[in-house]
Every structure is written in C-alpha cells, then in structure tokens.
C-alpha cells in the first residue's frame, strides 16, 4: 500500500517496475527501511554510493550471493530507477 501511495510523489522516470521493486522490498522494505538488522536501509541513501555498490555486486567485487544474483538480472535502467526511488524516500 505504501508503495502505491508513494509512487504518486515520485517522478514517472524514477518509478521502478512493480516486480523489480518487489524483489528489493522483500529485504529492504517498500519504504527503504529494512526489517532485519543485517540488511541496510536504503531510504535516503546517496545515489552515487548505491550505484557504485550495485556495480560492485554485479561484477563480484563485493560479495553477497543474493545481491549478486539480483543485480546481475537487472538492466541499467532498472538499477537507475531503483536507486532514484530509494534515494528519494525519507531516511529515518
């Protein structure tokens, strides 16, 4: 529900496809606030930092099996949209 309400506030170009954001939200939360202590919050995170980390997951220089699998299957526009979406959320 939060995602549906929030997307009205995010520019159209920054709206990730529902299935893409759902795969992120499973761990990082729709609101960018992770529910598990070992999962980082993404809400309000720096875009350049997140882009760099996604590149590192994709190329294997940052090791995390689940993130490598997810990052490999995302296209460049999906990654950009996800990062823009989470960066625009208010940090807590």
C-alpha positions in Angstrom: 0.0 0.0 0.0 2.8 2.4 0.9 4.4 1.9 -2.5 1.1 2.7 -4.3 0.6 5.9 -2.3 4.3 7.0 -2.6 4.6 6.4 -6.4 2.3 9.4 -7.0 5.1 11.6 -5.5 8.0 10.1 -7.5 8.7 11.4 -11.0 7.5 8.9 -13.7 11.0 8.3 -14.9 12.1 7.2 -11.4 9.3 4.7 -10.9 10.7 1.1 -11.0 8.5 -1.6 -12.3 6.5 -3.3 -9.6 8.2 -6.7 -9.9 11.6 -5.1 -9.7 10.9 -3.0 -6.6 9.2 -6.0 -5.0 12.4 -8.0 -5.2 14.2 -5.2 -3.4 11.4 -4.6 -0.9 11.4 -8.2 0.2 14.6 -7.4 2.2 15.0 -3.6 2.1 11.3 -2.7 2.6 9.0 -0.7 0.3 9.8 2.3 2.5 13.5 1.6 2.3 13.7 0.6 5.9 14.9 -2.9 6.3 13.3 -5.1 9.0 16.4 -7.3 9.6 19.4 -5.9 11.5 21.9 -7.3 8.9 20.2 -5.6 5.9 21.0 -2.0 5.2 18.3 0.7 5.0 18.1 2.3 1.5 15.8 5.2 2.2 17.6 8.5 1.6 20.8 6.8 0.8 23.3 8.6 -1.5 22.6 7.7 -5.2 26.3 7.6 -6.2 27.1 5.3 -3.3 24.2 2.9 -4.2 25.1 2.9 -7.9 28.7 2.0 -7.0 27.6 -0.8 -4.7 25.3 -2.2 -7.4 28.1 -2.2 -9.8 30.3 -4.0 -7.3 27.6 -6.6 -6.7 27.3 -7.1 -10.4 31.0 -7.6 -11.1 31.5 -9.7 -8.0 34.0 -7.3 -6.3 31.5 -7.0 -3.4 30.5 -10.5 -2.4 26.9 -11.2 -1.4 25.3 -14.2 -3.1 21.7 -12.8 -3.1 22.6 -9.3 -4.2 24.9 -10.7 -7.0 22.1 -12.8 -8.3 19.6 -9.9 -8.2 22.0 -7.3 -9.5 23.0 -9.5 -12.5 19.4 -9.8 -13.6 18.6 -6.1 -13.5 19.1 -3.8 -16.5 20.9 -0.5 -16.2 17.6 1.4 -16.3 16.0 -0.8 -13.6 19.1 -0.1 -11.4 18.9 3.6 -12.0 15.1 3.7 -11.3 15.5 1.6 -8.1 18.3 3.9 -6.8 16.4 7.0 -7.7 13.3 5.6 -5.9 15.1 4.7 -2.7 17.2 7.8 -2.6 14.0 9.9 -2.8 12.5 8.2 0.2 12.8 9.9 3.6 15.5 8.4 5.8 14.6 7.6 9.4 
